[in-house]
């Protein structure tokens, strides 16, 4: 598959183990460990819970992926005549015996916390950790070494010594809705754990059944319904339509889970050596608290309040009741308390009117800190309000859309921070990038130096590729690590199309201390996407398990040549023979004048191209169809939070396939940019996020600006046993998706484009 795509990725270069993040130190060993039914996973005669967990996790992995089921056997001592897999911390008896017999030094300081050595040779596989976490991460590397060749499962031969750069390797997401709990668990096991993340920040809101305040659950559902059914990203009813943000009504898919479901998720996460950190926004972005209690709002008359009044004792009675329910159930070591983006107008609240809002902010932070500290829980917050350079000096003059003039809070002064904000609070720094026009890279880098000078530890929040001067900044001692963020519902579609670049680049940056960016990163994501897709979905596509895969002849439906000057398409370098993606063959033959099926995507103007293809004959009871297609030009795949009430349409809809069955029933397959299609000249991409989650690239010929790449997208037939008579390709007209700004409505009509279909192959039914 990699060869077909024509990719080169530094992180997975020749001679480096196929492990991500790539190990710090590695060398190849002659010969693989070949697994068979005589191989055993050896555990000590008196195993620890961790010994049992590692053994069971590996056994499940091999069974699920390869249908190879190894026995777990208790041994008093190593047995050289047998093919053993031995895993554990350096103090585990079998691991200690191996290390002593092979002069292998592993202890608590070597390689160090969370570090491990992994040795795979023809005779034995050994994972030895400096601690339990290190042994666990060694197993994650071992999972990635497993490959099937010539009917046998192999662990490639390597000596590996590895350890992390930073101790805090986090990921922030929303509590999943009930139907997405299976995806959440797969993501934890097969992405976060596999790539060695160790912290999960989960925004909770009123998305767990609350016994003390059940009215919050009901109001949360009403709030979510109100916002979505108004077709808004942020709720209606803010006075004068003043600036608001971050309503997050898609937490738990707009509903709530039972307590035992939430407790089970936390237990599940922690078994993978991942700390579970609940995020419960306070002061700001407190919709979940105030939807049922608007009387506590800092802005009188607000329909769905965002910020509670810090001068009203009832605010804290409510807040701490909610905190107590989560803390009593989850027993976290840390709670993230939000506290970013204080937007509300100053002076409207009768209790706070004559008070410095920055003082009230600091007093609120201290009050919550002291409450949590009394329960042995560390506090974390977003840090923007602690810096005048981020939030501005003094009151900030604002004007609402209707002309209403008001003042919004600026950042706290250094004196206020020194006096009011406890220094053991962990600060999440989302302002590390020179993204706003008023900041430059030097200023952004200076913000973390200011926080360090104030005495704080911090992590990079909303961590993404592209940090300026990354190599030097990551070495700052006060920077404990970082965490990318998913600011939308926890589900496969959004995570697949939006987050893979962040997930992989941050794993690399925080484990190894070096960065991947730009086209190298998008190439890496595209290379790893097929296996990530399988892990996200928990099932293999038919093309991975079936052997009868054949091209469908579609040449009679070709309606266009290889060039389209208006849209800048030049496919003349494309070869006209057969190409394969793994075991999927595609027929590229065609005439000089008609070589592809094309339909136009009419946007801001008309393309003049056909709007539909007509019937493309299939005539098969296919298990799946694989479409080989490409867009004429780049389009946009905006983040899912740009259109919370319709996240699918944040990826530009260029067209769709109609699958017509012999009985007349029709189903549709959307063609969305970044989801299952990219442009034909994708090889010229420059961005880290130019990848296609559900479509795999195939280089079809040419070089430089003439290089042609099409994307293979597999659609699984939901009506097995029913003959697919034909497929029709159609283009959209006037599509509007999400906007690039933080608005409530749809974005502008997209530019003109086109969808090119070159080939279809089918996975045929067995027998």
Helices and strands as residue ranges (DSSP letters): H 2-5, G 10-12, E 25-28, E 33-35, E 40-44, H 49-66, E 71-75, E 84-89, H 93-101, E 116-120, E 124-129, H 132-145, E 146-149, E 152-155, E 158-162, E 168-174, G 178-180, H 181-187, I 188-192, E 199-203, H 214-229, G 239-241, G 251-254, H 259-270, E 275-282, H 287-290, G 294-296, H 313-330, E 334-338, H 357-373, E 378-382, G 384-386, H 388-391, E 396-399, E 405-408, H 414-420, E 426-429, H 441-454, E 457-461, H 470-473, E 479-485, H 492-498, H 500-512, H 518-537, H 542-545, E 549-552, G 555-557, E 563-564, G 565-567, E 569-570, E 578-581, E 584-587, E 597-601, E 616-620, E 622-631, G 640-650, E 653-661, E 666-672, G 682-684, E 695-701, G 704-706, E 708-716, E 724-731, E 753-764
